[in-house]
């Protein structure tokens, strides 16, 4: 059975895309802990990030770096943090989270409520910054 992220990557489920190439996809998290919280995934479905082959894992890191730099240009923050949990969806992914303090990475805090239009506008701004 395909993961929800595989369905997003194939276009079966819509997302607020911020970056994409032939191997990777980045899109806004629908339950963000901070505005601009983005997920970066390989399109190839592998459950656990450390089961990715070396080429895919290193490619994901380089792709995430490019996306994080775009996020930082658009979302006011001190840094863009990276978190790898791997428990919520059985598809390798990294969380890219704009940070102003360590508390911004607390996945237990209430998630932000953002309207679809607001998310679409933010995704477009990040997308433009990533593609500069």
HUQUINOR-V684007 format. One record per residue. N is the residue number from 1. SS is DSSP state (hx for helix, st for strand, lp for the rest). Layout:
((N | SS) (N | SS))
//
This chain:
((1 | lp) (2 | lp) (3 | lp) (4 | hx) (5 | hx) (6 | hx) (7 | hx) (8 | hx) (9 | hx) (10 | hx) (11 | lp) (12 | lp) (13 | lp) (14 | lp) (15 | lp) (16 | lp) (17 | st) (18 | st) (19 | st) (20 | st) (21 | lp) (22 | lp) (23 | lp) (24 | st) (25 | st) (26 | st) (27 | st) (28 | st) (29 | lp) (30 | lp) (31 | lp) (32 | lp) (33 | lp) (34 | lp) (35 | lp) (36 | lp) (37 | lp) (38 | st) (39 | st) (40 | st) (41 | st) (42 | st) (43 | lp) (44 | lp) (45 | lp) (46 | lp) (47 | lp) (48 | lp) (49 | hx) (50 | hx) (51 | hx) (52 | lp) (53 | lp) (54 | hx) (55 | hx) (56 | hx) (57 | hx) (58 | hx) (59 | hx) (60 | hx) (61 | hx) (62 | hx) (63 | hx) (64 | hx) (65 | hx) (66 | hx) (67 | hx) (68 | hx) (69 | hx) (70 | hx) (71 | hx) (72 | hx) (73 | hx) (74 | hx) (75 | lp) (76 | lp) (77 | lp) (78 | lp) (79 | st) (80 | st) (81 | st) (82 | st) (83 | st) (84 | lp) (85 | lp) (86 | lp) (87 | lp) (88 | lp) (89 | lp) (90 | lp) (91 | lp) (92 | lp) (93 | st) (94 | st) (95 | st) (96 | st) (97 | st) (98 | st) (99 | st) (100 | lp) (101 | lp) (102 | hx) (103 | hx) (104 | hx) (105 | hx) (106 | lp) (107 | lp) (108 | lp) (109 | lp) (110 | lp) (111 | lp) (112 | lp) (113 | lp) (114 | lp) (115 | lp) (116 | hx) (117 | hx) (118 | hx) (119 | hx) (120 | hx) (121 | hx) (122 | hx) (123 | hx) (124 | hx) (125 | hx) (126 | hx) (127 | hx) (128 | hx) (129 | hx) (130 | hx) (131 | lp) (132 | lp))
//
